[in-house]
Amino acid sequence: MPSFMQTGYTDLVKRLQVARTTGHAPPGLIDATLNTLANCLPAADGRAIRDAYLRQAARLLPGTTWQQASTLAELIRRFHYPADEVRRLLRQAERAADLPTSVRQIHRIISSY
């Protein structure tokens, strides 16, 4: 592992130890941990996790799977802040793997549950 990555991991571990001791995990620490873990996964595992989050997000939306896919595609194109549960799940999915942007790709993913 390159030394610059080792430094990042060391800092993250120190922050996690403080969080364990204090019983408080700030959102930034959780985000950093999730990002680090996502980068350690094989690509296929990342896509599987992403797809699971997309399916969870779709279940929160009304309509047919095609309507859900259309809504998710629109949210993916323009979301920047996880303001609600659907967008939070999209953010989690994005951390695991690149998000699809076409309605057809999203429909294929969410209709397979």
C-alpha positions as a Markdown table, in Angstrom:
| # | Residue | x | y | z |
|---|---|---|---|---|
| 1 | Met | 0.0 | 0.0 | 0.0 |
| 2 | Pro | 1.4 | 3.4 | -0.9 |
| 3 | Ser | 2.5 | 5.6 | 2.0 |
| 4 | Phe | -0.1 | 8.3 | 1.2 |
| 5 | Met | -2.9 | 5.7 | 1.5 |
| 6 | Gln | -1.4 | 4.3 | 4.7 |
| 7 | Thr | -1.5 | 7.8 | 6.2 |
| 8 | Gly | -5.2 | 8.2 | 5.3 |
| 9 | Tyr | -6.0 | 4.8 | 6.9 |
| 10 | Thr | -4.0 | 5.6 | 10.0 |
| 11 | Asp | -5.9 | 8.9 | 10.4 |
| 12 | Leu | -9.2 | 7.1 | 9.9 |
| 13 | Val | -8.3 | 4.4 | 12.5 |
| 14 | Lys | -7.4 | 7.1 | 15.0 |
| 15 | Arg | -10.7 | 8.9 | 14.4 |
| 16 | Leu | -12.6 | 5.6 | 14.8 |
| 17 | Gln | -10.8 | 4.9 | 18.1 |
| 18 | Val | -11.8 | 8.4 | 19.4 |
| 19 | Ala | -15.4 | 7.7 | 18.3 |
| 20 | Arg | -15.5 | 4.4 | 20.1 |
| 21 | Thr | -14.1 | 6.0 | 23.3 |
| 22 | Thr | -16.5 | 8.9 | 23.2 |
| 23 | Gly | -19.5 | 7.0 | 22.0 |
| 24 | His | -20.0 | 9.7 | 19.3 |
| 25 | Ala | -19.4 | 9.2 | 15.6 |
| 26 | Pro | -19.7 | 12.4 | 13.6 |
| 27 | Pro | -21.3 | 12.1 | 10.1 |
| 28 | Gly | -18.0 | 13.0 | 8.5 |
| 29 | Leu | -16.3 | 10.1 | 10.1 |
| 30 | Ile | -19.0 | 7.7 | 9.0 |
| 31 | Asp | -18.8 | 9.1 | 5.5 |
| 32 | Ala | -15.0 | 8.7 | 5.4 |
| 33 | Thr | -15.3 | 5.1 | 6.7 |
| 34 | Leu | -18.0 | 4.2 | 4.1 |
| 35 | Asn | -15.9 | 5.7 | 1.3 |
| 36 | Thr | -12.8 | 3.8 | 2.4 |
| 37 | Leu | -14.7 | 0.6 | 2.6 |
| 38 | Ala | -16.3 | 1.1 | -0.8 |
| 39 | Asn | -12.9 | 1.6 | -2.4 |
| 40 | Cys | -11.7 | -1.7 | -1.0 |
| 41 | Leu | -14.4 | -3.8 | -2.6 |
| 42 | Pro | -14.1 | -5.7 | -5.9 |
| 43 | Ala | -16.1 | -3.9 | -8.6 |
| 44 | Ala | -18.7 | -6.6 | -8.8 |
| 45 | Asp | -19.4 | -6.4 | -5.0 |
| 46 | Gly | -19.7 | -2.6 | -5.3 |
| 47 | Arg | -22.3 | -2.9 | -8.1 |
| 48 | Ala | -24.2 | -5.5 | -6.0 |
| 49 | Ile | -24.3 | -3.1 | -3.1 |
| 50 | Arg | -25.3 | -0.2 | -5.3 |
| 51 | Asp | -28.1 | -2.2 | -6.9 |
| 52 | Ala | -29.4 | -3.1 | -3.4 |
| 53 | Tyr | -29.5 | 0.6 | -2.4 |
| 54 | Leu | -31.3 | 1.4 | -5.7 |
| 55 | Arg | -33.9 | -1.2 | -5.1 |
| 56 | Gln | -34.5 | 0.1 | -1.5 |
| 57 | Ala | -34.9 | 3.6 | -2.9 |
| 58 | Ala | -37.3 | 2.4 | -5.6 |
| 59 | Arg | -39.5 | 0.7 | -3.0 |
| 60 | Leu | -40.0 | 4.1 | -1.3 |
| 61 | Leu | -41.4 | 5.6 | -4.5 |
| 62 | Pro | -44.9 | 5.3 | -5.9 |
| 63 | Gly | -45.8 | 3.9 | -9.3 |
| 64 | Thr | -44.7 | 1.1 | -11.5 |
| 65 | Thr | -41.1 | 0.0 | -11.7 |
| 66 | Trp | -40.8 | 2.0 | -14.9 |
| 67 | Gln | -42.1 | 5.1 | -13.1 |
| 68 | Gln | -39.8 | 4.5 | -10.2 |
| 69 | Ala | -36.9 | 4.1 | -12.6 |
| 70 | Ser | -37.8 | 7.3 | -14.3 |
| 71 | Thr | -37.9 | 9.2 | -10.9 |
| 72 | Leu | -34.6 | 7.7 | -9.8 |
| 73 | Ala | -32.9 | 8.6 | -13.1 |
| 74 | Glu | -34.1 | 12.2 | -12.7 |
| 75 | Leu | -33.0 | 12.3 | -9.1 |
| 76 | Ile | -29.6 | 10.9 | -10.0 |
| 77 | Arg | -29.1 | 13.5 | -12.7 |
| 78 | Arg | -29.8 | 16.4 | -10.3 |
| 79 | Phe | -29.3 | 15.3 | -6.7 |
| 80 | His | -26.5 | 16.9 | -4.6 |
| 81 | Tyr | -27.7 | 16.6 | -1.0 |
| 82 | Pro | -29.4 | 13.7 | 0.7 |
| 83 | Ala | -32.4 | 15.7 | 1.7 |
| 84 | Asp | -34.7 | 12.6 | 2.2 |
| 85 | Glu | -34.5 | 8.9 | 2.5 |
| 86 | Val | -34.5 | 8.2 | -1.2 |
| 87 | Arg | -31.6 | 10.6 | -1.8 |
| 88 | Arg | -29.7 | 9.2 | 1.2 |
| 89 | Leu | -30.0 | 5.7 | -0.4 |
| 90 | Leu | -28.8 | 7.2 | -3.7 |
| 91 | Arg | -25.8 | 8.6 | -2.0 |
| 92 | Gln | -25.0 | 5.3 | -0.4 |
| 93 | Ala | -25.4 | 3.6 | -3.8 |
| 94 | Glu | -23.1 | 6.1 | -5.4 |
| 95 | Arg | -20.4 | 5.4 | -2.8 |
| 96 | Ala | -20.5 | 1.7 | -3.8 |
| 97 | Ala | -20.3 | 2.1 | -7.6 |
| 98 | Asp | -21.0 | 4.6 | -10.3 |
| 99 | Leu | -24.7 | 5.2 | -10.6 |
| 100 | Pro | -26.5 | 4.4 | -13.8 |
| 101 | Thr | -28.3 | 7.4 | -15.4 |
| 102 | Ser | -30.5 | 5.8 | -18.0 |
| 103 | Val | -34.1 | 4.8 | -17.1 |
| 104 | Arg | -33.6 | 1.5 | -18.9 |
| 105 | Gln | -30.5 | 0.6 | -16.8 |
| 106 | Ile | -32.2 | 1.6 | -13.6 |
| 107 | His | -35.4 | -0.3 | -14.5 |
| 108 | Arg | -33.4 | -3.4 | -15.2 |
| 109 | Ile | -31.8 | -3.2 | -11.8 |
| 110 | Ile | -34.9 | -2.4 | -9.7 |
| 111 | Ser | -37.1 | -4.9 | -11.5 |
| 112 | Ser | -34.8 | -7.7 | -10.6 |
| 113 | Tyr | -36.0 | -7.7 | -7.0 |
